[in-house]
């Protein structure tokens, strides 16, 4: 008799108030396997899309048909959008879970499914976020905030705002030789990104000067600009930091005008990195064709999942461009990014956040990638190689929604 093909029988989504901007997806199959995925921002909207739109294509489907399901669930949303919209974030989380299922079924790690190890380790840099930054908490950094922890060792955003040189020394001792900071963000509200005074430009540049004064060229510095600036202001910032030879300028302008991005890139000899805010191969195709970036950055949990990240990586290689996967999102995203970074011939460097790895990532995940001496190493285990901790799944505060056959 022909072997019965396993199908997806159950979709679960999870939102926890302690990690209120993160959504996890688990896909169950008829032969007892479970695949794990993740995305972030607007989790309630993404959750609704997964259950009310994507579930129609997923329940009863063969989970091994990754390309087919990527196309089908894409029809439930606008997957050609440049922005990281609700549908693409949901598609990303589902796709990650499908790859996890694939690895578990064939009993191989994700990097093997992608084509095997191109390297045994990948250089990492530390994004200097603190404990409360981004998807985890409020994102504010000032004394009195509930999540501001000046007594803890990895309050790195506060550190770069006060003594970036001392932070660079500490990072070197911890094995990091590259760091990313964003001291210009504090001035955005003054002019809504349209203007910056000479005084503020100087103040924003000062942390980079402190790093060079303290550790010289031992530390590479990435300038995070968060898509906050109009073109003239972005160029003005770049000209101020250029003499300090940063490693890259990241997301200098909003990613809704690739010609403006190209104009910025052509204004500086420092590499331009973009963009975690772009989704799917179609947006990156335009950026590649217009030579608008030097280094391709994407977030696996926003760009369209592992499937799309691999396609974009290969497309970037054809343009002789490196990739640098983003993570300031969650442990599943970090783990998948490390798998891809170890597989891709054109992977340059992998983002990580030590404040997260030492705190809430450990609270969520059963295992994290090995990061040591400034490098990330191949994860062990099959599939993506991690699960959510059982205690988190059964926590009384966890909000769970289920769709099933």
C-alpha positions in Angstrom: 0.0 0.0 0.0 1.2 3.5 -0.7 2.6 5.4 2.3 0.2 7.9 3.7 1.5 11.5 3.5 1.5 13.4 6.8 -0.6 16.6 6.8 -0.8 19.6 9.0 -3.6 19.1 11.6 -3.2 21.9 14.1 -2.0 25.5 14.2 -1.2 27.2 17.5 -0.2 30.8 18.1 1.2 32.1 21.3 1.5 35.6 22.8 2.9 36.3 26.3 2.5 39.6 28.1 6.2 39.5 29.2 7.2 39.4 25.5 4.2 41.4 24.3 5.5 42.2 20.8 6.5 38.6 19.9 4.3 35.9 18.2 5.2 32.2 18.1 3.6 29.7 15.7 3.6 25.9 16.1 2.4 23.6 13.3 1.4 20.0 14.3 1.3 17.2 11.8 -0.6 13.9 11.7 2.5 11.9 12.4 3.3 13.8 15.7 5.9 16.3 14.6 5.8 20.0 15.7 7.4 22.9 13.9 8.2 26.2 15.6 8.2 29.7 14.0 8.4 33.3 15.2 7.8 36.9 14.3 7.3 40.2 16.0 5.3 43.5 16.1 1.5 43.6 15.9 1.2 40.0 17.2 -2.5 40.2 17.6 -3.0 41.2 13.9 -0.5 38.6 12.7 -2.3 36.0 14.9 -5.6 36.8 13.3 -4.1 36.5 9.8 -2.6 33.1 10.6 -5.9 31.7 11.8 -8.4 33.5 9.6 -6.4 33.5 6.3 -3.4 31.2 6.2 -5.1 28.3 8.0 -7.3 27.7 5.0 -4.2 26.7 3.0 -2.3 25.0 5.8 -4.7 22.7 7.5 -4.7 19.3 5.7 -1.7 20.3 3.6 1.5 18.3 3.0 4.1 20.2 5.2 6.9 19.1 2.8 5.6 21.3 0.0 7.4 24.4 1.3 7.5 26.4 -2.0 3.9 25.6 -2.8 2.6 26.6 0.6 4.7 29.8 0.5 2.9 30.8 -2.7 -0.5 29.7 -1.5 -0.5 31.5 1.8 1.0 34.5 0.0 -2.3 34.7 -1.9 -3.9 35.5 1.4 -2.0 38.8 1.6 0.2 41.2 -0.3 3.6 39.5 -0.4 5.1 42.0 -2.9 5.0 44.8 -0.3 8.3 46.5 0.5 7.2 47.0 4.1 7.1 44.3 6.7 3.3 44.1 6.7 1.1 41.8 8.8 0.8 39.2 6.1 4.5 38.9 5.4 5.3 38.6 9.1 2.7 35.9 9.4 4.0 34.2 6.3 7.6 34.4 7.8 6.6 32.7 11.0 4.7 29.9 9.2 7.6 29.3 6.8 10.1 29.0 9.6 7.8 26.4 11.3 7.6 24.5 8.0 11.4 24.4 7.7 11.6 23.2 11.3 9.1 20.4 10.4 11.2 19.5 7.3 14.4 19.2 9.3 12.7 17.0 11.9 11.1 14.8 9.3 14.5 14.1 7.5 16.4 14.3 10.8 18.8 17.0 9.6 19.7 20.5 10.9 18.4 23.5 9.0 21.8 24.5 7.7 22.1 21.0 6.0 18.7 21.5 4.3 19.9 24.8 2.9 23.0 23.2 1.3 25.3 22.4 4.2 28.0 24.3 6.0 30.0 26.7 4.0 31.9 27.6 7.2 32.1 26.3 10.7 31.7 29.6 12.4 30.5 33.2 11.5 31.7 36.4 13.0 29.1 38.2 15.1 28.7 41.8 16.2 26.9 43.1 19.3 23.9 45.4 18.8 24.1 47.5 21.9 20.5 47.2 23.1 19.7 46.9 26.7 17.3 44.7 28.5 14.2 46.6 27.7 14.9 47.5 24.1 12.7 46.6 21.0 10.3 43.7 20.9 10.8 42.7 24.5 9.7 45.7 26.6 9.0 49.4 26.3 12.2 50.4 24.5 12.9 53.4 26.8 16.2 54.1 28.4 16.2 56.4 31.4 16.4 56.1 35.1 13.0 55.1 36.6 11.9 52.9 33.7 10.8 49.6 35.0 13.1 47.7 32.7 16.2 49.9 33.1 18.8 47.9 35.0 22.0 50.0 35.5 23.2 47.4 38.1 23.3 44.6 35.4 26.2 44.0 33.1 24.6 44.3 29.7 22.7 47.6 29.8 24.5 48.4 26.6 22.4 51.2 25.2 22.7 53.3 28.3 26.4 52.5 28.2 27.0 53.7 24.7 25.0 56.9 25.5 27.2 57.6 28.5 30.7 56.1 27.9 30.9 54.3 24.5 34.7 53.9 24.9 34.3 51.9 28.1 31.6 49.8 26.5 33.9 49.1 23.6 36.6 47.9 26.0 34.1 45.6 27.8 32.9 44.2 24.5 36.5 43.4 23.5 36.9 41.5 26.7 33.8 39.6 25.9 35.2 38.6 22.5 33.3 41.1 20.3 35.2 43.1 17.8 32.2 44.9 16.2 29.4 46.9 17.8 26.3 48.7 16.5 25.0 51.9 18.1 22.4 54.6 17.3 23.2 57.9 19.2 21.6 60.1 16.6 18.1 58.7 17.3 17.7 60.9 20.4 17.6 64.0 18.2 14.9 62.7 15.7 11.9 64.2 17.5 13.4 67.7 17.5 12.9 68.1 13.7 11.0 64.9 12.8 14.0 63.7 11.0 14.1 66.7 8.7 16.8 68.8 10.3 19.6 68.4 12.8 21.6 71.2 14.3 25.4 71.3 14.3 25.4 70.9 18.1 23.3 67.7 17.8 25.4 66.3 15.0 28.5 66.7 17.1 26.8 65.1 20.1 25.6 62.2 18.1 29.1 61.7 16.7 30.8 61.8 20.1 30.3 58.1 21.1 32.1 57.1 17.9 35.0 59.4 18.8 35.1 57.9 22.3 35.4 54.3 20.9 38.3 55.3 18.6 40.0 57.2 21.5 39.7 54.2 23.9 40.3 51.2 21.7 41.6 52.5 18.4 40.9 50.3 15.4 40.3 47.2 17.4 36.6 47.7 17.3 34.5 48.0 14.1 31.5 50.3 14.5 28.1 50.1 12.8 26.0 53.3 12.6 22.3 52.4 13.0 20.1 55.1 11.5 16.7 53.4 11.8 15.2 54.9 8.6 14.6 58.1 10.6 16.1 60.8 8.4 15.5 62.6 5.2 18.2 62.4 2.6 20.1 65.7 3.3 20.1 65.0 7.1 21.3 61.4 6.5 24.1 62.6 4.4 25.1 65.2 7.0 25.2 62.5 9.7 27.3 60.3 7.4 29.8 63.1 6.7 30.3 63.7 10.4 31.0 60.1 11.2 33.0 59.2 8.1 36.4 60.4 9.4 36.1 57.7 12.2 35.8 55.0 9.5 32.7 53.1 10.6 32.0 49.7 9.2 28.7 50.7 7.7 25.7 53.1 7.7 22.5 51.1 8.2 19.0 52.2 7.0 19.9 55.9 6.6 16.5 56.8 4.9 13.1 55.3 4.8 13.0 52.3 2.4 10.0 53.7 0.4 12.3 55.3 -2.2 15.1 53.2 -3.4 16.5 56.0 -5.6 17.0 58.1 -2.4 18.8 55.1 -0.9 21.1 54.9 -3.9 21.7 58.6 -3.7 22.8 58.2 -0.1 25.1 55.3 -1.0 26.7 57.3 -3.7 27.4 60.2 -1.3 29.8 58.2 0.9 32.7 55.7 0.6 31.4 53.9 3.7 29.3 50.8 2.9 25.5 51.3 3.0 23.5 48.4 4.6 19.8 47.9 4.0 17.3 46.7 5.1 15.5 44.8 7.8 12.4 46.9 6.9 12.2 45.4 3.4 10.3 42.2 2.6 10.4 39.6 -0.2 12.7 39.3 -3.2 10.9 41.8 -5.3 11.9 44.7 -3.0 15.5 43.6 -2.9 15.6 43.0 -6.7 14.9 46.7 -7.2 17.6 47.7 -4.6 20.1 45.4 -6.2 19.4 46.6 -9.8 19.7 50.2 -8.8 22.9 49.5 -6.9 21.3 51.1 -3.9 23.1 49.2 -1.2 26.5 47.6 -0.4 25.5 45.0 2.2 22.1 43.2 2.1 20.4 43.0 5.5 17.1 41.2 6.1 15.3 39.8 9.1 14.2 36.2 8.5 11.1 36.7 10.6 10.0 39.7 8.6 11.3 39.1 5.1 9.2 36.1 4.2 10.8 33.3 6.3 13.7 31.0 5.7 12.6 30.3 2.1 12.7 34.0 1.0 15.8 34.7 3.0 17.6 32.0 1.1 16.3 33.2 -2.3 17.4 36.8 -1.5 20.8 35.6 -0.3 21.4 33.8 -3.6 20.2 36.8 -5.6 22.6 39.0 -3.7 25.4 36.6 -4.5 24.8 37.1 -8.2 25.4 40.9 -7.6 28.6 40.1 -5.6 26.9 41.5 -2.5 27.3 40.2 1.0 24.4 39.5 3.4 24.3 40.2 7.1 21.1 38.7 8.7 19.4 40.8 11.3 18.3 39.8 14.8 16.9 42.0 17.5 13.7 40.0 17.5 13.8 36.6 19.3 15.6 33.4 19.9 14.0 31.5 17.0 15.0 34.3 14.6 18.6 34.3 15.9 18.9 30.5 15.6 17.6 30.5 12.0 19.8 33.4 11.1 22.9 31.5 12.4 21.9 28.5 10.3 21.7 30.6 7.2 24.9 32.6 7.9 26.8 29.4 8.2 25.4 28.1 5.0 25.5 31.1 2.7 28.8 31.7 0.8 28.2 35.4 0.8 27.4 35.8 4.5 29.5 38.6 6.0 28.6 38.9 9.7 25.7 37.9 12.0 23.9 40.3 14.4 23.4 39.3 18.0 22.4 41.1 21.2 24.2 39.9 24.3 21.7 41.6 26.6 19.0 39.3 25.1 21.1 36.2 25.0 21.9 36.4 28.7 18.3 37.2 29.8 15.0 36.7 28.0 16.2 34.5 25.1 17.3 32.0 27.7 14.0 32.2 29.5 12.1 31.4 26.3 14.2 28.8 24.4 15.5 25.4 25.4 18.9 26.1 23.7 20.6 29.1 22.0 23.4 29.1 19.4 26.9 28.9 20.8 28.5 32.4 20.7 32.0 32.5 21.9 35.1 34.6 21.1 33.2 36.8 18.7 31.8 33.9 16.6 28.6 31.9 16.3 28.9 28.2 15.8 26.8 25.6 14.1 23.7 24.7 16.2 23.2 21.1 17.2 20.0 19.1 16.8 17.6 18.7 13.9 15.4 21.3 12.3 16.1 24.7 13.8 17.4 22.9 16.9 15.4 24.6 19.6 11.9 24.5 21.3 10.0 26.9 23.5 10.5 25.9 27.1 7.6 23.8 28.4 7.0 26.1 31.4 6.5 29.1 29.0 3.9 27.1 26.9 1.9 26.2 30.0 2.2 29.6 31.7 -1.2 30.8 32.8 -0.6 34.2 31.2 0.1 32.8 27.8 -2.5 33.7 25.2 -3.1 30.7 23.0 -5.2 30.4 19.8 -5.8 27.2 18.0 -7.1 26.1 14.6 -7.3 22.5 13.7 -8.9 20.0 11.3 
